[in-house]
């Protein structure tokens, strides 16, 4: 079956910091739920939470996976994440290197 770009998704997750991001990333990669995780430290987040505007320093995880692995990935993230309501959002990949797309698909294939 040919690999289509629409099978690949990019998932964004904010975490309390670099240490937590590394812990979560390692568990996700070990579980083969993502092929790659970028941990971007030092982001500033502002959001509404329980009637107040909150400002936090966080890190951003950018995970590359497939649509078919999303549900298990989301479940694992919720299990590992310290937030009551973690941000877990995904967008489809529109274009990309065929070699990279093949690699992502191979790395997260059910084994």
MMTF fields as JSON, N, C-alpha, C and O atoms, coordinates in Angstrom:
{
  "mmtfVersion": "1.0.0",
  "mmtfProducer": "UNKNOWN",
  "numBonds": 443,
  "numAtoms": 444,
  "numGroups": 111,
  "numChains": 1,
  "numModels": 1,
  "chainsPerModel": [1],
  "groupsPerChain": [111],
  "chainIdList": ["A"],
  "bondAtomList": [4, 2, 8, 6, 12, 10, 16, 14, 20, 18, 24, 22, 28, 26, 32, 30, 36, 34, 40, 38, 44, 42, 48, 46, 52, 50, 56, 54, 60, 58, 64, 62, 68, 66, 72, 70, 76, 74, 80, 78, 84, 82, 88, 86, 92, 90, 96, 94, 100, 98, 104, 102, 108, 106, 112, 110, 116, 114, 120, 118, 124, 122, 128, 126, 132, 130, 136, 134, 140, 138, 144, 142, 148, 146, 152, 150, 156, 154, 160, 158, 164, 162, 168, 166, 172, 170, 176, 174, 180, 178, 184, 182, 188, 186, 192, 190, 196, 194, 200, 198, 204, 202, 208, 206, 212, 210, 216, 214, 220, 218, 224, 222, 228, 226, 232, 230, 236, 234, 240, 238, 244, 242, 248, 246, 252, 250, 256, 254, 260, 258, 264, 262, 268, 266, 272, 270, 276, 274, 280, 278, 284, 282, 288, 286, 292, 290, 296, 294, 300, 298, 304, 302, 308, 306, 312, 310, 316, 314, 320, 318, 324, 322, 328, 326, 332, 330, 336, 334, 340, 338, 344, 342, 348, 346, 352, 350, 356, 354, 360, 358, 364, 362, 368, 366, 372, 370, 376, 374, 380, 378, 384, 382, 388, 386, 392, 390, 396, 394, 400, 398, 404, 402, 408, 406, 412, 410, 416, 414, 420, 418, 424, 422, 428, 426, 432, 430, 436, 434, 440, 438],
  "bondOrderList": [1, 1, 1, 1, 1, 1, 1, 1, 1, 1, 1, 1, 1, 1, 1, 1, 1, 1, 1, 1, 1, 1, 1, 1, 1, 1, 1, 1, 1, 1, 1, 1, 1, 1, 1, 1, 1, 1, 1, 1, 1, 1, 1, 1, 1, 1, 1, 1, 1, 1, 1, 1, 1, 1, 1, 1, 1, 1, 1, 1, 1, 1, 1, 1, 1, 1, 1, 1, 1, 1, 1, 1, 1, 1, 1, 1, 1, 1, 1, 1, 1, 1, 1, 1, 1, 1, 1, 1, 1, 1, 1, 1, 1, 1, 1, 1, 1, 1, 1, 1, 1, 1, 1, 1, 1, 1, 1, 1, 1, 1],
  "groupList": [{"groupName": "UNK", "atomNameList": ["N", "CA", "C", "O"], "elementList": ["N", "C", "C", "O"], "formalChargeList": [0, 0, 0, 0], "bondAtomList": [1, 0, 2, 1, 3, 2], "bondOrderList": [1, 1, 2], "singleLetterCode": "X", "chemCompType": "L-PEPTIDE LINKING"}],
  "groupTypeList": [0, 0, 0, 0, 0, 0, 0, 0, 0, 0, 0, 0, 0, 0, 0, 0, 0, 0, 0, 0, 0, 0, 0, 0, 0, 0, 0, 0, 0, 0, 0, 0, 0, 0, 0, 0, 0, 0, 0, 0, 0, 0, 0, 0, 0, 0, 0, 0, 0, 0, 0, 0, 0, 0, 0, 0, 0, 0, 0, 0, 0, 0, 0, 0, 0, 0, 0, 0, 0, 0, 0, 0, 0, 0, 0, 0, 0, 0, 0, 0, 0, 0, 0, 0, 0, 0, 0, 0, 0, 0, 0, 0, 0, 0, 0, 0, 0, 0, 0, 0, 0, 0, 0, 0, 0, 0, 0, 0, 0, 0, 0],
  "groupIdList": [1, 2, 3, 4, 5, 6, 7, 8, 9, 10, 11, 12, 13, 14, 15, 16, 17, 18, 19, 20, 21, 22, 23, 24, 25, 26, 27, 28, 29, 30, 31, 32, 33, 34, 35, 36, 37, 38, 39, 40, 41, 42, 43, 44, 45, 46, 47, 48, 49, 50, 51, 52, 53, 54, 55, 56, 57, 58, 59, 60, 61, 62, 63, 64, 65, 66, 67, 68, 69, 70, 71, 72, 73, 74, 75, 76, 77, 78, 79, 80, 81, 82, 83, 84, 85, 86, 87, 88, 89, 90, 91, 92, 93, 94, 95, 96, 97, 98, 99, 100, 101, 102, 103, 104, 105, 106, 107, 108, 109, 110, 111],
  "secStructList": [7, 7, 7, 7, 4, 4, 4, 3, 3, 3, 3, 3, 3, 3, 3, 1, 1, 2, 2, 2, 2, 2, 2, 2, 2, 2, 2, 2, 2, 2, 6, 6, 1, 7, 1, 3, 3, 3, 3, 3, 3, 3, 3, 3, 3, 3, 3, 3, 3, 6, 6, 3, 3, 3, 3, 3, 3, 3, 3, 3, 3, 3, 3, 3, 3, 3, 4, 4, 4, 2, 2, 2, 2, 2, 2, 2, 2, 2, 2, 2, 7, 7, 1, 6, 6, 7, 7, 7, 3, 3, 3, 3, 7, 7, 1, 7, 7, 2, 2, 2, 2, 2, 2, 2, 2, 2, 2, 2, 1, 7, 7],
  "xCoordList": [0.855, 0.0, 0.897, 1.795, 0.682, 1.524, 1.277, 0.17, 2.32, 2.226, 1.699, 2.244, 0.634, 0.095, 0.437, 0.496, 0.656, 1.033, -0.052, 0.253, -1.306, -2.393, -2.394, -3.117, -1.617, -1.54, -0.703, -0.881, 0.196, 1.086, 0.411, -0.189, 0.515, 0.003, 1.104, 2.048, 0.953, 1.861, 1.029, 0.013, 1.478, 0.743, 1.509, 2.724, 0.791, 1.374, 0.881, -0.308, 1.813, 1.485, 2.346, 3.57, 1.724, 2.509, 2.726, 1.872, 3.9, 4.279, 4.912, 5.332, 4.986, 5.5, 6.955, 7.347, 7.753, 9.137, 9.926, 9.387, 11.212, 12.102, 12.211, 12.166, 12.351, 12.478, 11.239, 11.348, 10.071, 8.816, 8.654, 8.194, 9.033, 8.964, 9.858, 9.47, 11.042, 11.97, 11.424, 11.52, 10.849, 10.279, 9.138, 9.095, 8.233, 7.087, 7.557, 7.077, 8.485, 8.989, 9.609, 9.346, 10.427, 11.081, 10.04, 10.183, 9.014, 7.968, 7.193, 6.859, 6.91, 6.178, 7.024, 6.519, 8.3, 9.185, 9.393, 9.406, 9.553, 9.715, 8.482, 8.587, 7.322, 6.055, 5.804, 4.829, 6.671, 6.577, 5.261, 4.671, 4.829, 3.619, 3.936, 3.033, 5.194, 5.673, 7.057, 7.793, 7.407, 8.73, 9.745, 10.937, 9.282, 10.176, 9.404, 8.215, 10.097, 9.513, 10.527, 11.669, 10.096, 10.908, 10.449, 9.251, 11.391, 11.092, 11.616, 12.825, 10.697, 11.052, 10.885, 9.76, 11.997, 11.905, 11.589, 11.703, 11.193, 11.091, 9.946, 10.085, 8.812, 7.668, 6.875, 6.886, 6.204, 5.357, 3.91, 3.507, 3.133, 1.732, 0.826, 1.103, -0.256, -1.306, -2.628, -2.887, -3.457, -4.728, -5.724, -5.355, -6.995, -8.066, -8.132, -8.156, -8.162, -8.298, -9.064, -8.603, -10.231, -11.081, -11.334, -11.227, -11.674, -12.062, -10.934, -11.183, -9.706, -8.571, -7.679, -7.633, -6.974, -5.968, -4.664, -4.186, -4.102, -2.887, -1.744, -1.929, -0.568, 0.634, 1.682, 2.025, 2.192, 3.13, 4.288, 4.128, 5.446, 6.56, 6.416, 6.269, 6.46, 6.27, 7.278, 8.1, 7.193, 7.896, 6.829, 5.729, 7.164, 6.232, 6.81, 7.97, 5.996, 6.359, 5.707, 4.52, 6.492, 5.989, 6.271, 7.422, 5.223, 5.35, 4.923, 3.938, 5.666, 5.312, 4.872, 5.608, 3.658, 3.089, 2.106, 2.092, 1.289, 0.278, -1.115, -1.294, -2.08, -3.472, -3.888, -4.609, -3.439, -3.85, -3.292, -3.83, -2.232, -1.647, -2.134, -1.792, -2.945, -3.33, -4.063, -3.702, -5.064, -5.866, -5.007, -5.15, -4.119, -3.235, -2.251, -1.931, -1.774, -0.871, -1.571, -1.007, -2.772, -3.523, -3.744, -3.566, -4.125, -4.33, -3.053, -3.085, -1.936, -0.65, -0.249, 0.236, -0.445, -0.126, -0.948, -0.409, -2.219, -3.085, -2.663, -2.751, -2.211, -1.731, -0.444, -0.277, 0.447, 1.753, 1.756, 2.605, 0.826, 0.85, 0.393, -0.568, 1.066, 0.674, -0.522, -1.109, -0.898, -1.997, -3.342, -3.493, -4.308, -5.675, -6.286, -6.963, -6.044, -6.533, -5.359, -5.174, -4.576, -3.43, -3.862, -4.859, -3.082, -3.286, -2.723, -1.527, -3.584, -3.172, -3.955, -5.143, -3.279, -3.947, -3.109, -1.886, -3.774, -3.073, -3.498, -4.641, -2.536, -2.813, -2.243, -1.244, -2.879, -2.357, -1.135, -0.992, -0.275, 0.862, 0.363, -0.239, 0.607, 0.155, 1.231, 0.939, 2.456, 3.576, 4.758, 4.891, 5.62, 6.824, 7.677, 7.221, 8.913, 9.847, 9.322, 8.926, 9.318, 8.804, 9.626, 9.081, 10.943, 11.795, 11.42, 11.38, 11.149, 10.772, 9.417, 9.239, 8.476, 7.151, 7.241, 6.586, 8.041, 8.248, 8.86, 8.447, 9.839, 10.509, 9.53, 9.503, 8.719, 7.737, 6.786, 6.534, 6.264, 5.305, 5.908, 5.263, 7.135, 7.82, 8.067, 7.889, 8.475, 8.82, 7.627, 7.787, 6.442, 5.275, 4.35, 3.276, 4.774, 3.953, 3.756, 4.675, 2.568, 2.297, 3.253, 3.421, 3.871, 4.849, 4.414, 5.109],
  "yCoordList": [-1.18, 0.0, 1.239, 1.336, 2.174, 3.369, 4.259, 4.325, 4.924, 5.822, 7.163, 7.756, 7.64, 8.95, 9.936, 9.577, 11.157, 12.182, 12.4, 12.792, 12.155, 12.402, 11.423, 11.645, 10.364, 9.429, 9.99, 9.59, 10.901, 11.462, 12.655, 13.494, 12.721, 13.87, 14.411, 13.708, 15.67, 16.333, 16.697, 17.384, 16.223, 16.411, 17.398, 17.287, 18.357, 19.362, 19.133, 18.916, 19.185, 18.992, 19.953, 19.946, 20.775, 21.598, 20.83, 20.06, 21.059, 20.385, 21.415, 22.481, 21.103, 22.082, 22.517, 23.585, 21.721, 22.11, 21.034, 20.006, 21.292, 20.407, 19.015, 18.013, 18.949, 17.643, 16.778, 15.599, 17.375, 16.645, 16.268, 15.172, 17.176, 16.898, 15.744, 14.915, 15.681, 14.574, 13.252, 12.228, 13.273, 12.045, 11.509, 10.319, 12.381, 11.987, 11.531, 10.52, 12.261, 11.917, 10.527, 9.734, 10.236, 8.927, 7.796, 6.771, 7.984, 6.96, 6.779, 5.653, 7.863, 7.8, 7.095, 6.249, 7.436, 6.809, 5.327, 4.499, 4.992, 3.59, 2.772, 1.605, 3.391, 2.724, 2.716, 2.121, 3.369, 3.461, 4.116, 3.733, 5.101, 5.836, 7.087, 7.707, 7.458, 8.549, 8.17, 7.456, 8.647, 8.368, 9.39, 9.094, 10.582, 11.677, 12.639, 12.881, 13.184, 14.22, 15.358, 15.15, 16.553, 17.744, 18.323, 18.495, 18.622, 19.256, 20.688, 20.92, 21.631, 23.037, 23.733, 23.953, 24.077, 24.698, 26.187, 26.8, 26.75, 28.191, 28.879, 30.033, 28.213, 28.919, 29.579, 29.105, 30.648, 31.362, 31.108, 31.445, 30.52, 30.228, 31.078, 31.297, 31.551, 32.252, 31.618, 31.377, 31.35, 30.686, 30.944, 31.338, 30.713, 30.802, 29.479, 28.416, 29.531, 28.299, 28.607, 29.375, 28.003, 28.142, 29.608, 30.013, 30.387, 31.77, 32.771, 33.949, 32.332, 33.242, 33.121, 32.075, 34.199, 34.146, 33.695, 34.305, 32.626, 32.022, 32.26, 32.201, 32.527, 32.709, 31.741, 31.78, 30.869, 29.823, 29.708, 29.943, 29.348, 28.937, 27.441, 26.677, 27.033, 25.631, 25.216, 26.015, 23.974, 23.464, 22.913, 22.568, 22.834, 22.305, 21.027, 20.988, 19.978, 18.742, 18.753, 19.053, 18.424, 18.3, 16.866, 16.492, 16.071, 14.635, 14.316, 14.863, 13.427, 12.977, 11.522, 10.661, 11.261, 9.922, 9.736, 10.526, 8.693, 8.427, 8.539, 8.428, 8.758, 8.839, 7.567, 7.628, 6.443, 5.17, 4.99, 4.192, 5.706, 5.596, 6.695, 6.699, 7.638, 8.798, 8.424, 8.924, 7.577, 7.275, 6.699, 7.09, 5.77, 5.193, 6.239, 6.267, 7.092, 8.168, 9.104, 9.441, 9.522, 10.419, 9.777, 10.432, 8.516, 7.813, 7.79, 8.047, 7.485, 7.424, 8.799, 8.921, 9.836, 11.187, 11.587, 12.173, 11.286, 11.617, 10.849, 11.364, 9.632, 8.814, 9.406, 9.411, 9.894, 10.39, 11.846, 12.25, 12.628, 14.081, 14.525, 13.973, 15.513, 15.972, 16.931, 17.146, 17.513, 18.47, 17.759, 16.633, 18.43, 17.916, 17.806, 16.826, 18.814, 18.825, 19.193, 20.364, 18.202, 18.522, 18.918, 18.429, 19.813, 20.168, 19.036, 18.75, 18.402, 17.374, 17.664, 17.352, 18.267, 18.617, 18.113, 18.018, 17.791, 17.234, 17.944, 18.377, 18.048, 18.583, 17.615, 16.945, 17.539, 16.636, 17.229, 18.447, 16.357, 16.766, 16.877, 15.94, 18.002, 18.214, 17.812, 17.148, 18.201, 17.874, 17.444, 17.837, 16.629, 16.222, 15.308, 14.75, 15.163, 14.272, 12.837, 12.364, 12.151, 10.773, 9.864, 8.955, 10.104, 9.281, 9.485, 8.527, 10.725, 11.01, 10.388, 9.8, 10.516, 9.942, 8.421, 7.844, 7.783, 6.334, 5.978, 5.006, 6.758, 6.496, 6.603, 5.726, 7.684, 7.858, 6.673, 6.088, 6.327, 5.226, 3.923, 3.175, 3.647, 2.415, 2.381, 1.341, 3.511, 3.562, 3.366, 2.849, 3.767, 3.648, 2.49, 2.325, 1.701, 0.55, -0.396, -0.628, -0.933, -1.928, -3.092, -3.645, -3.456, -4.554, -5.669, -6.678],
  "zCoordList": [0.0, 0.0, 0.0, 0.837, -0.902, -0.942, 0.278, 0.811, 0.691, 1.833, 1.352, 0.421, 1.993, 1.636, 2.74, 3.916, 2.354, 3.32, 4.366, 5.492, 4.017, 4.953, 6.131, 7.103, 6.07, 7.193, 8.34, 9.491, 8.039, 9.05, 9.712, 9.041, 11.044, 11.783, 12.687, 13.046, 13.039, 13.969, 15.192, 15.087, 16.354, 17.6, 18.478, 18.638, 19.039, 19.917, 21.346, 21.582, 22.287, 23.699, 24.516, 24.386, 25.353, 26.258, 27.553, 27.992, 28.159, 29.406, 30.337, 29.885, 31.652, 32.614, 32.402, 32.875, 31.711, 31.5, 30.786, 30.376, 30.647, 29.9, 30.519, 29.804, 31.822, 32.498, 32.265, 31.929, 32.448, 32.238, 30.769, 30.451, 29.88, 28.452, 28.048, 27.225, 28.613, 28.317, 28.834, 28.157, 30.04, 30.625, 29.755, 29.441, 29.375, 28.561, 27.182, 26.668, 26.583, 25.25, 25.232, 24.327, 26.225, 26.296, 26.376, 25.709, 27.181, 27.319, 26.014, 25.644, 25.326, 24.054, 22.999, 22.261, 22.926, 21.937, 22.254, 21.343, 23.508, 23.913, 23.55, 23.172, 23.668, 23.314, 21.812, 21.352, 21.045, 19.59, 19.135, 18.125, 19.906, 19.55, 18.742, 18.18, 18.679, 17.829, 17.339, 18.021, 16.162, 15.606, 16.083, 16.17, 16.391, 16.755, 17.649, 17.442, 18.644, 19.488, 19.596, 20.004, 19.229, 19.474, 20.804, 21.029, 21.678, 22.956, 22.87, 22.845, 22.824, 22.662, 24.016, 24.465, 24.664, 25.988, 25.898, 24.836, 27.027, 27.17, 26.476, 26.073, 26.32, 25.748, 26.872, 28.008, 26.56, 27.515, 27.115, 26.002, 28.006, 27.719, 28.593, 29.772, 28.001, 28.739, 28.342, 27.163, 29.336, 29.07, 30.189, 31.295, 29.877, 30.86, 31.614, 30.993, 32.941, 33.722, 34.999, 35.844, 35.127, 36.307, 36.67, 37.827, 35.633, 35.823, 35.942, 36.195, 35.766, 35.873, 34.644, 33.995, 34.334, 33.287, 33.934, 34.891, 33.402, 33.946, 32.964, 31.748, 33.51, 32.698, 33.237, 34.419, 32.359, 32.772, 31.792, 30.595, 32.31, 31.46, 31.249, 32.203, 29.993, 29.651, 28.579, 28.132, 28.188, 27.01, 26.079, 26.51, 24.807, 23.807, 23.237, 22.828, 23.212, 22.53, 21.162, 21.031, 20.137, 18.774, 18.358, 18.135, 18.255, 17.992, 16.571, 16.075, 15.914, 14.575, 14.648, 15.13, 14.162, 14.228, 13.075, 12.131, 13.156, 12.129, 12.74, 13.953, 11.879, 12.345, 13.087, 14.083, 12.602, 13.218, 14.626, 15.394, 14.988, 16.325, 17.273, 18.456, 16.739, 17.545, 18.834, 19.899, 18.773, 19.973, 21.101, 22.26, 20.753, 21.767, 22.277, 23.466, 21.385, 21.787, 22.763, 23.804, 22.448, 23.326, 24.698, 25.725, 24.718, 25.991, 26.823, 28.026, 26.183, 26.883, 27.397, 28.522, 26.586, 27.02, 28.239, 29.178, 28.24, 29.381, 30.63, 31.744, 30.438, 31.559, 32.16, 33.379, 31.321, 31.758, 32.202, 32.998, 31.703, 31.848, 33.239, 33.774, 33.827, 35.163, 35.181, 36.241, 34.031, 34.011, 34.089, 33.615, 34.69, 34.767, 33.364, 33.052, 32.524, 31.151, 30.233, 29.901, 29.829, 28.976, 27.565, 27.035, 26.983, 25.583, 24.734, 24.778, 23.971, 23.012, 21.74, 21.647, 20.755, 19.503, 18.339, 18.438, 17.239, 16.081, 14.807, 14.656, 13.895, 12.563, 11.534, 11.796, 10.356, 9.321, 8.627, 8.518, 8.168, 7.346, 5.911, 5.389, 5.28, 3.909, 2.914, 1.919, 3.168, 2.294, 3.135, 4.294, 2.535, 3.247, 2.401, 1.402, 2.811, 2.141, 2.197, 3.263, 1.072, 1.05, 1.953, 2.578, 2.028, 2.893, 4.365, 5.137, 4.747, 6.128, 6.454, 7.521, 5.545, 5.74, 5.893, 6.761, 5.062, 5.175, 6.523, 7.156, 6.964, 8.234, 9.408, 10.271, 9.444, 10.52, 10.543, 11.596, 9.38, 9.292, 9.78, 10.516, 9.378, 9.795, 11.302, 11.935, 11.88, 13.295, 14.223, 15.329, 13.796, 14.672, 14.287, 14.865, 13.317, 12.902, 14.074, 14.859, 14.186, 15.245, 15.102, 14.015, 16.196, 16.174, 17.066, 17.177]
}
